[in-house]
Amino acid sequence: MVKDYEISDLPIEIIHHVMFFLPVTDAIHISVLSKRFNHAWRTFQVMEFDQVLFFTKNKGTANQSQASVYGGKFIQKAMLMRFSNYMDDFLRRREPDIFPKKFKLRTLCVPNIDRYIDFALEKRVQDMEVNYAFLGTPLPIHSSIFVAKSIRVLKLTGLDLGLQDLILSDSLIEELSLNDCCVPETIRVLSEKLLLLKLANCMKLRDIEIDAPNLQSFTYDGGCEPCEINVGALESLKSLSLKNTLITDSWIEENVLKFISLQNLSINGCRNLKKVKIAHGKLKNFEFVDFGNKVELELKLITPSLVSFFYTGILPLHTVITSTQFKARLSLTQISATIEWFLALRHLLVPFNHCKVLTLEFKKQVVFPEELKDKWIAPMFGLKHLRVEVNSCSVSYRDLVAFLLQLSPHPNTLSIVQSFYYRDVVERVIKFKYVKKVAEEDSSCCKHLPVKCWRHYLTNIIMENFEDTDDKESLVMFFKDNMKMLDEKLIISHIH
């Protein structure tokens, strides 16, 4: 006779594995189902306490009569006490000889927070995350965390570290993240173990010194208090993200060369930059966010391995990019109807003539000015795939398509992605088919241009997902009126 096995008969390692993927509240609930599940919970390798979630789950359990007398302050104090008692009870019930791997605490206000941190350190946890979620003065803690021999991953948010200086030299920490923390004025990282470093909105920080030969990822956000960054060779660094820093053009040019393994570079809101030059053979992904420098910005990328380029900002912007096998995204935060703005846009787009796919993001509808049509030279004759994202509910597809064809006159596809407040994002696609022969000369089109536009080669188009648009017929007529080689009826398909 075959025995019927129950889930509680599973090996304790498998039950632990299942618990790992459950929210902590669900893991607690299953611990009361059987003695074996209770044992699994008391020996679980993850200790996670979320005061915000605890408050959400228990906000309706306070005595209503007491609440009417004492109001919200009573409820808040009672809930704080209940959460503290819950943590104490949990730690008391744990098997004393079990050493958890991870300790995670998200709190609004817990008295004696050091007591819980000390408990985790005594149990030699390897992964510690403490998040003080209250928006206000950082919560003070003691500094023994940084000298603990067991810690490999340390993530701290909203805490006052209470340190005169922070020097990571003999530490075994491999990942360190400090967010919204009060730290010493100088942080020195001289560790051979550190692989990942993230510093964001660290109060009082004035100077960072990093000489970590095995560091692979460094993220810095200066917030309202940017600081000086001094780095060594960092030969293992693969990802670098700098936001709101005091770095200069010379800092970028000199230091990026030293990061011989760098593949991902993000620069955001660094106002001292004017002429950025980056020469790197391995760089694959580059992102630049400009908050509106008053000076004209120049970007020169000698990066043969580049696969993606992302720019957010305003015009004018001058770019030089040597790679031709990359995808690009340009998000322009300011749009103008002036002739100067369109000429600056044309100048910006020339280096993207041979990229794989170009995505343009506009905050509103763009209409090409009539007075420019006779003197306009398209910047991207070689671009085959052009996408535009318009964050507007009201779009004239005829005007938008006419504008896009002024930018890229020989596309294989035009994609229009539109965002709505009341529905999902919708993408509409136009596919173009051409012939090699050229239509008869038309004095009103491309008269003085060495390369003719789409009108002279286009024989067929396929429109996808335009069925529910108000000006679909107007767009169809636009193509019919302009296609000089049309020998077939338009094929219009709708994709749900």
C-alpha positions as semicolon CSV with decimal commas, in nm:
position;residue;x (nm);y (nm);z (nm)
1;M;0,000;0,000;0,000
2;V;0,136;0,338;-0,103
3;K;0,160;0,586;0,183
4;D;-0,013;0,923;0,142
5;Y;0,246;1,190;0,209
6;E;0,151;1,529;0,353
7;I;0,329;1,854;0,286
8;S;0,456;1,857;0,644
9;D;0,648;1,536;0,563
10;L;0,875;1,728;0,326
11;P;1,240;1,768;0,426
12;I;1,298;2,077;0,639
13;E;1,527;2,222;0,370
14;I;1,243;2,219;0,116
15;I;1,002;2,384;0,363
16;H;1,265;2,653;0,422
17;H;1,294;2,700;0,047
18;V;0,916;2,749;0,015
19;M;0,915;2,995;0,308
20;F;1,188;3,199;0,141
21;F;0,951;3,293;-0,144
22;L;0,655;3,376;0,084
23;P;0,575;3,715;0,238
24;V;0,679;3,709;0,603
25;T;0,317;3,727;0,722
26;D;0,226;3,416;0,522
27;A;0,531;3,232;0,652
28;I;0,414;3,313;1,007
29;H;0,064;3,186;0,931
30;I;0,178;2,845;0,807
31;S;0,398;2,804;1,116
32;V;0,086;2,726;1,326
33;L;-0,032;2,445;1,099
34;S;0,185;2,175;1,255
35;K;0,476;2,118;1,491
36;R;0,703;2,056;1,193
37;F;0,605;2,386;1,030
38;N;0,657;2,562;1,363
39;H;1,003;2,410;1,387
40;A;1,073;2,518;1,030
41;W;0,977;2,875;1,118
42;R;1,193;2,881;1,433
43;T;1,492;2,756;1,232
44;F;1,428;2,969;0,922
45;Q;1,739;3,137;0,783
46;V;1,565;3,473;0,720
47;M;1,454;3,711;0,997
48;E;1,234;3,983;0,846
49;F;1,039;4,248;1,039
50;D;0,833;4,511;0,856
51;Q;0,664;4,758;1,088
52;V;0,480;4,932;0,805
53;L;0,329;4,603;0,689
54;F;0,254;4,509;1,051
55;F;0,061;4,834;1,102
56;T;-0,133;4,780;0,780
57;K;-0,235;4,426;0,879
58;N;-0,336;4,522;1,235
59;K;-0,475;4,874;1,203
60;G;-0,831;4,763;1,282
61;T;-0,756;4,561;1,595
62;A;-0,724;4,844;1,850
63;N;-1,002;4,873;2,109
64;Q;-1,254;5,118;1,967
65;S;-1,366;5,260;2,304
66;Q;-1,007;5,331;2,402
67;A;-0,944;5,486;2,064
68;S;-1,239;5,724;2,111
69;V;-1,098;5,840;2,446
70;Y;-0,729;5,868;2,366
71;G;-0,745;5,919;1,990
72;G;-0,474;5,839;1,738
73;K;-0,185;5,876;1,983
74;F;-0,310;5,582;2,188
75;I;-0,343;5,365;1,880
76;Q;0,004;5,459;1,759
77;K;0,164;5,387;2,097
78;A;-0,027;5,060;2,129
79;M;0,078;4,949;1,783
80;L;0,444;5,035;1,851
81;M;0,428;4,826;2,168
82;R;0,262;4,536;1,985
83;F;0,527;4,538;1,713
84;S;0,808;4,549;1,970
85;N;0,647;4,261;2,161
86;Y;0,607;4,068;1,837
87;M;0,980;4,103;1,760
88;D;1,078;4,006;2,115
89;D;0,852;3,702;2,107
90;F;0,988;3,593;1,769
91;L;1,351;3,619;1,878
92;R;1,276;3,441;2,206
93;R;1,118;3,146;2,026
94;R;1,404;3,092;1,783
95;E;1,626;2,790;1,822
96;P;1,936;2,920;2,005
97;D;2,183;2,722;1,795
98;I;2,045;2,837;1,459
99;F;2,240;3,113;1,284
100;P;2,025;3,300;1,029
101;K;2,178;3,426;0,707
102;K;1,962;3,737;0,665
103;F;1,821;4,002;0,901
104;K;1,585;4,266;0,760
105;L;1,412;4,540;0,962
106;R;1,190;4,814;0,823
107;T;1,073;5,041;1,101
108;L;0,896;5,368;1,171
109;C;1,002;5,385;1,534
110;V;1,132;5,097;1,741
111;P;1,280;5,160;2,087
112;N;1,622;5,008;2,152
113;I;1,687;4,930;1,787
114;D;2,050;4,851;1,875
115;R;1,928;4,553;2,077
116;Y;1,788;4,385;1,767
117;I;2,094;4,471;1,560
118;D;2,316;4,323;1,833
119;F;2,109;4,006;1,832
120;A;2,161;3,970;1,456
121;L;2,534;4,034;1,489
122;E;2,564;3,779;1,770
123;K;2,398;3,527;1,540
124;R;2,657;3,612;1,276
125;V;2,414;3,712;1,002
126;Q;2,569;3,761;0,659
127;D;2,304;3,987;0,503
128;M;2,168;4,282;0,708
129;E;1,918;4,546;0,595
130;V;1,788;4,817;0,831
131;N;1,544;5,075;0,692
132;Y;1,419;5,361;0,909
133;A;1,121;5,467;0,700
134;F;1,022;5,780;0,895
135;L;1,090;6,101;0,699
136;G;1,277;6,319;0,945
137;T;1,588;6,311;1,161
138;P;1,801;5,999;1,100
139;L;1,773;5,735;1,373
140;P;2,098;5,693;1,571
141;I;2,259;5,348;1,588
142;H;2,596;5,225;1,709
143;S;2,880;5,163;1,468
144;S;2,974;4,804;1,550
145;I;2,806;4,691;1,226
146;F;3,109;4,795;1,023
147;V;3,353;4,585;1,224
148;A;3,138;4,270;1,235
149;K;3,325;3,977;1,081
150;S;3,018;3,797;0,951
151;I;2,852;4,075;0,747
152;R;2,882;4,037;0,369
153;V;2,585;4,251;0,258
154;L;2,492;4,570;0,447
155;K;2,208;4,805;0,347
156;L;2,121;5,098;0,576
157;T;1,854;5,365;0,518
158;G;1,763;5,670;0,728
159;L;2,016;5,609;1,005
160;D;2,269;5,822;1,191
161;L;2,585;5,613;1,200
162;G;2,741;5,820;1,477
163;L;3,092;5,794;1,330
164;Q;3,377;6,046;1,327
165;D;3,518;5,873;1,020
166;L;3,442;5,563;0,816
167;I;3,735;5,361;0,685
168;L;3,662;5,027;0,521
169;S;3,996;4,846;0,507
170;D;3,981;4,516;0,696
171;S;3,606;4,477;0,648
172;L;3,468;4,163;0,481
173;I;3,165;4,351;0,343
174;E;3,106;4,275;-0,025
175;E;2,799;4,496;-0,080
176;L;2,746;4,828;0,102
177;S;2,448;5,059;0,050
178;L;2,390;5,379;0,251
179;N;2,073;5,577;0,169
180;D;1,959;5,897;0,345
181;C;2,208;5,832;0,625
182;C;2,404;6,076;0,838
183;V;2,767;5,981;0,777
184;P;3,111;6,129;0,853
185;E;3,251;6,401;0,628
186;T;3,502;6,157;0,477
187;I;3,447;5,798;0,367
188;R;3,755;5,599;0,270
189;V;3,711;5,263;0,099
190;L;4,032;5,061;0,087
191;S;3,879;4,716;0,075
192;E;3,974;4,426;-0,148
193;K;3,647;4,247;-0,064
194;L;3,399;4,517;-0,166
195;L;3,214;4,443;-0,492
196;L;2,923;4,689;-0,479
197;L;2,903;5,038;-0,326
198;K;2,597;5,266;-0,324
199;L;2,589;5,607;-0,153
200;A;2,272;5,815;-0,192
201;N;2,174;6,141;-0,019
202;C;2,431;6,093;0,258
203;M;2,419;6,394;0,490
204;K;2,744;6,570;0,595
205;L;2,951;6,376;0,339
206;R;3,216;6,597;0,177
207;D;3,477;6,360;0,040
208;I;3,489;6,002;-0,090
209;E;3,812;5,812;-0,146
210;I;3,788;5,475;-0,319
211;D;4,068;5,233;-0,388
212;A;3,894;4,897;-0,416
213;P;4,055;4,681;-0,687
214;N;3,764;4,434;-0,701
215;L;3,479;4,685;-0,695
216;Q;3,237;4,607;-0,979
217;S;2,956;4,861;-0,926
218;F;2,958;5,214;-0,780
219;T;2,645;5,430;-0,751
220;Y;2,653;5,782;-0,607
221;D;2,372;6,037;-0,565
222;G;2,480;6,360;-0,396
223;G;2,125;6,488;-0,349
224;C;2,140;6,845;-0,216
225;E;2,493;6,802;-0,076
226;P;2,730;6,684;-0,353
227;C;3,086;6,595;-0,257
228;E;3,428;6,537;-0,405
229;I;3,498;6,189;-0,545
230;N;3,856;6,060;-0,559
231;V;3,907;5,715;-0,706
232;G;4,191;5,479;-0,789
233;A;4,223;5,264;-1,098
234;L;3,918;5,045;-1,016
235;E;4,017;4,795;-1,285
236;S;3,722;4,563;-1,209
237;L;3,454;4,835;-1,224
238;K;3,177;4,745;-1,471
239;S;2,894;4,983;-1,374
240;L;2,927;5,349;-1,271
241;S;2,632;5,577;-1,190
242;L;2,692;5,939;-1,086
243;K;2,409;6,177;-0,995
244;N;2,429;6,533;-0,859
245;T;2,807;6,536;-0,828
246;L;3,079;6,800;-0,856
247;I;3,272;6,611;-1,127
248;T;3,414;6,805;-1,422
249;D;3,493;6,731;-1,787
250;S;3,856;6,651;-1,700
251;W;3,745;6,413;-1,419
252;I;3,538;6,212;-1,670
253;E;3,807;6,202;-1,938
254;E;4,088;6,106;-1,697
255;N;3,908;5,854;-1,475
256;V;3,695;5,664;-1,726
257;L;4,014;5,560;-1,904
258;K;4,132;5,397;-1,581
259;F;3,816;5,186;-1,552
260;I;3,931;4,932;-1,809
261;S;3,635;4,694;-1,751
262;L;3,361;4,960;-1,759
263;Q;3,049;4,860;-1,952
264;N;2,770;5,078;-1,808
265;L;2,796;5,453;-1,741
266;S;2,516;5,681;-1,618
267;I;2,561;6,056;-1,557
268;N;2,268;6,248;-1,413
269;G;2,237;6,614;-1,316
270;C;2,610;6,694;-1,303
271;R;2,593;7,065;-1,377
272;N;2,969;7,129;-1,405
273;L;2,993;6,926;-1,726
274;K;3,020;7,119;-2,053
275;K;3,231;6,921;-2,299
276;V;3,225;6,551;-2,215
277;K;3,470;6,328;-2,399
278;I;3,468;5,953;-2,339
279;A;3,705;5,714;-2,514
280;H;3,652;5,355;-2,409
281;G;3,669;5,030;-2,602
282;K;3,435;4,824;-2,380
283;L;3,161;5,072;-2,288
284;K;2,823;4,929;-2,394
285;N;2,555;5,141;-2,228
286;F;2,567;5,519;-2,181
287;E;2,303;5,738;-2,017
288;F;2,316;6,115;-1,975
289;V;2,050;6,322;-1,800
290;D;2,079;6,700;-1,827
291;F;1,877;6,918;-1,589
292;G;1,914;7,223;-1,810
293;N;2,267;7,359;-1,818
294;K;2,274;7,717;-1,935
295;V;2,578;7,639;-2,149
296;E;2,569;7,446;-2,475
297;L;2,653;7,083;-2,399
298;E;2,883;6,867;-2,609
299;L;2,910;6,487;-2,591
300;K;3,185;6,302;-2,777
301;L;3,180;5,923;-2,750
302;I;3,461;5,719;-2,902
303;T;3,302;5,391;-2,803
304;P;3,308;5,119;-3,073
305;S;3,127;4,865;-2,850
306;L;2,832;5,093;-2,764
307;V;2,493;4,917;-2,782
308;S;2,264;5,175;-2,616
309;F;2,260;5,554;-2,580
310;F;2,005;5,737;-2,364
311;Y;1,977;6,115;-2,335
312;T;1,727;6,320;-2,138
313;G;1,744;6,699;-2,154
314;I;1,703;7,004;-2,372
315;L;1,845;7,149;-2,692
316;P;2,096;7,251;-2,811
317;L;2,314;6,943;-2,774
318;H;2,611;6,852;-2,992
319;T;2,701;6,483;-3,014
320;V;2,971;6,279;-3,183
321;I;2,930;5,900;-3,165
322;T;3,164;5,663;-3,344
323;S;2,957;5,345;-3,306
324;T;2,694;5,250;-3,564
325;Q;2,548;4,936;-3,401
326;F;2,358;5,090;-3,111
327;K;2,002;5,170;-3,010
328;A;1,935;5,528;-2,903
329;R;1,669;5,704;-2,698
330;L;1,635;6,082;-2,684
331;S;1,388;6,230;-2,436
332;L;1,353;6,603;-2,501
333;T;1,203;6,781;-2,202
334;Q;1,143;7,114;-2,376
335;I;0,977;7,159;-2,716
336;S;0,954;7,483;-2,912
337;A;0,785;7,581;-3,236
338;T;1,071;7,813;-3,335
339;I;1,289;7,765;-3,640
340;E;1,596;7,767;-3,413
341;W;1,465;7,468;-3,215
342;F;1,407;7,256;-3,528
343;L;1,750;7,342;-3,664
344;A;1,904;7,242;-3,329
345;L;1,704;6,916;-3,344
346;R;1,838;6,844;-3,692
347;H;2,194;6,905;-3,575
348;L;2,138;6,669;-3,280
349;L;2,002;6,386;-3,496
350;V;2,277;6,367;-3,760
351;P;2,502;6,128;-3,554
352;F;2,209;5,885;-3,520
353;N;2,175;5,830;-3,894
354;H;2,307;5,472;-3,880
355;C;2,192;5,354;-3,537
356;K;1,975;5,040;-3,523
357;V;1,667;5,197;-3,368
358;L;1,606;5,556;-3,259
359;T;1,335;5,639;-3,003
360;L;1,226;6,000;-2,958
361;E;1,017;6,102;-2,657
362;F;0,814;6,424;-2,667
363;K;0,589;6,567;-2,399
364;K;0,345;6,700;-2,658
365;Q;0,258;6,702;-3,029
366;V;0,528;6,829;-3,264
367;V;0,428;6,993;-3,596
368;F;0,689;7,064;-3,861
369;P;0,689;7,434;-3,969
370;E;0,584;7,504;-4,330
371;E;0,850;7,772;-4,380
372;L;1,129;7,515;-4,333
373;K;1,015;7,260;-4,590
374;D;1,187;7,412;-4,892
375;K;1,527;7,447;-4,721
376;W;1,521;7,141;-4,497
377;I;1,771;6,857;-4,542
378;A;1,672;6,543;-4,358
379;P;1,930;6,444;-4,091
380;M;1,880;6,065;-4,103
381;F;1,853;5,919;-4,457
382;G;2,009;5,594;-4,333
383;L;1,784;5,532;-4,031
384;K;1,554;5,232;-4,082
385;H;1,356;5,213;-3,759
386;L;1,218;5,524;-3,587
387;R;0,998;5,522;-3,276
388;V;0,831;5,820;-3,116
389;E;0,665;5,830;-2,774
390;V;0,412;6,107;-2,721
391;N;0,280;6,172;-2,371
392;S;-0,039;6,334;-2,494
393;C;-0,396;6,215;-2,539
394;S;-0,455;6,440;-2,839
395;V;-0,237;6,359;-3,140
396;S;-0,275;6,437;-3,509
397;Y;-0,123;6,129;-3,670
398;R;-0,106;6,294;-4,011
399;D;0,100;6,587;-3,878
400;L;0,315;6,360;-3,662
401;V;0,394;6,116;-3,945
402;A;0,473;6,406;-4,179
403;F;0,715;6,541;-3,919
404;L;0,884;6,203;-3,865
405;L;0,933;6,157;-4,239
406;Q;1,110;6,493;-4,247
407;L;1,359;6,347;-3,999
408;S;1,395;6,000;-4,152
409;P;1,280;5,999;-4,518
410;H;1,351;5,628;-4,591
411;P;1,234;5,429;-4,286
412;N;1,134;5,065;-4,288
413;T;0,911;5,122;-3,985
414;L;0,762;5,416;-3,800
415;S;0,624;5,337;-3,455
416;I;0,406;5,576;-3,256
417;V;0,369;5,495;-2,887
418;Q;0,099;5,692;-2,711
419;S;0,030;5,707;-2,336
420;F;-0,323;5,755;-2,201
421;Y;-0,446;5,831;-1,851
422;Y;-0,743;5,602;-1,886
423;R;-0,599;5,305;-2,075
424;D;-0,283;5,112;-2,143
425;V;-0,004;5,233;-2,369
426;V;-0,089;5,190;-2,738
427;E;0,168;5,135;-3,011
428;R;0,081;5,196;-3,377
429;V;0,317;5,090;-3,654
430;I;0,357;5,187;-4,021
431;K;0,568;4,957;-4,241
432;F;0,710;5,082;-4,571
433;K;0,805;4,896;-4,890
434;Y;1,019;5,053;-5,162
435;V;1,145;4,986;-5,515
436;K;1,494;5,066;-5,643
437;K;1,384;5,266;-5,945
438;V;1,303;5,633;-5,903
439;A;0,979;5,797;-6,007
440;E;0,975;6,074;-6,263
441;E;1,119;6,404;-6,147
442;D;0,876;6,633;-5,974
443;S;0,977;6,996;-5,963
444;S;0,796;7,046;-5,635
445;C;0,987;6,775;-5,442
446;C;1,357;6,711;-5,376
447;K;1,453;6,940;-5,664
448;H;1,801;7,026;-5,539
449;L;1,871;6,723;-5,319
450;P;2,117;6,446;-5,420
451;V;1,907;6,180;-5,244
452;K;1,534;6,163;-5,310
453;C;1,280;6,121;-5,032
454;W;1,036;5,838;-4,966
455;R;0,781;5,970;-5,216
456;H;0,999;5,861;-5,510
457;Y;1,053;5,500;-5,396
458;L;0,747;5,401;-5,192
459;T;0,510;5,145;-5,343
460;N;0,326;4,999;-5,048
461;I;0,255;5,060;-4,680
462;I;0,100;4,854;-4,403
463;M;-0,070;5,037;-4,117
464;E;-0,115;4,845;-3,794
465;N;-0,342;4,932;-3,502
466;F;-0,486;5,253;-3,648
467;E;-0,847;5,133;-3,660
468;D;-0,963;5,331;-3,357
469;T;-0,801;5,664;-3,452
470;D;-1,012;5,963;-3,553
471;D;-0,784;6,081;-3,833
472;K;-0,706;5,743;-3,989
473;E;-0,860;5,847;-4,321
474;S;-0,666;6,172;-4,318
475;L;-0,343;5,976;-4,274
476;V;-0,437;5,739;-4,559
477;M;-0,504;6,037;-4,787
478;F;-0,167;6,184;-4,691
479;F;0,009;5,877;-4,830
480;K;-0,213;5,856;-5,138
481;D;-0,146;6,219;-5,224
482;N;0,232;6,179;-5,184
483;M;0,320;5,830;-5,310
484;K;0,449;5,886;-5,663
485;M;0,517;5,515;-5,733
486;L;0,198;5,366;-5,586
487;D;0,095;5,066;-5,796
488;E;-0,110;4,879;-5,535
489;K;-0,391;4,963;-5,298
490;L;-0,295;5,048;-4,944
491;I;-0,300;4,750;-4,713
492;I;-0,445;4,844;-4,375
493;S;-0,437;4,579;-4,104
494;H;-0,551;4,604;-3,747
495;I;-0,375;4,410;-3,470
496;H;-0,560;4,360;-3,144
